[in-house]
Amino acid sequence: MFLVSMPREEYHPNAYLTDFRNVKLGLRARTLILNFLEKSSADAKTVAKETGLPYNVVMHHLKLLESKGIAVRKSKRPSVWSLTGLGQKRLG
């Protein structure tokens, strides 16, 4: 009998948050947001447009990432978000 393994989804290392339930939808959303913010800083509306996620979902996850020190607002309205460099680094 052969077991066929399903391919594992790869999530951004910083998508996993302590003290939160890390459900697949949240991990996927944070991975999309983090991958986008690694390339450039942007306001939440731009992040939502580029990732295909609803604006309210992007804001929710940006605030979670901000509470953990992974993301930071750089300016006032519209807030430009960027990564702080804290958190886990990618391997390889």
N, C-alpha and C positions, 0 to 999 in steps of 0.2 A: 504494500500500500504506500503510495507516494502522497506526501502532503504538499499541496500547492500553497505557497505563501503569497499573500496579497502584498503588493508594494506598500511600504510604509510611507506615510506622508512626511515630508520634511518640513519642520517648523523652524522659524528663526529661534536661536537660543534664548533671546530675551522675551519671546512670546509667552514663556512659562512664568507665571507670577506666583509668588508665595502668598499664602493666606487667601487665595481665590480658587474657585473651582475652575480648572483649566479644561473646559469642554472644547470639543473639536471646532465648533463655529467660532468661538472666541480666539482660539489658537490660530485659526486660518485668517481671521480678520487682523489680529495683531501682527501676524507674519507679513501680510500684504502691506500694512502700514509701515512696519519697520523696514521692509525691503525698499519701499519708496523713499522713506526719510534717510536711508543710508546714501542715496544718490544725491538728494538735495533737500534743503529746508523748504517748507511750504505752509500755506494756511490750510485749515481743515477742509475748506471748500475744494481746493485743488487736490488735496489728498483723496477726498471722496470721489471726485471726478476721475482721477487717474487710476484708482484701485477698483472702481465700480461698486464701492460700498455706499450705503446710505449715509448722509451727513451725520445724523444722530448716532449711528453706530461708530463712525470715525471719532466723533467727539467723546463718546463714552470710553473708548479704548485709549484715546490720547490722554484723557484725565487719569485713567488707571496707570498708564505708563508714567505720567507725571508724578503720581503719588509714590511710585517706586523709584523715582530719580532717573529713569531711563530716557524720558523725553522732557523738554523744557520749552516754555513759550519765550520767544525772543523779543517780541514787540507787543504793543497794544493793538487794538482793533484795526484790521483783522490780525489776530495772533498768528505769528509765524512760528511754526513748530520745528524743532530739530532734535537730534539725539545728543545726549550728554557724553556718551562714551563709557558710561557705567554699565555694569551688567556683564553677562557672559560674552565671550568672543567666539567667533566661528572657528572651527577646527579646519585646518587644511586649506 
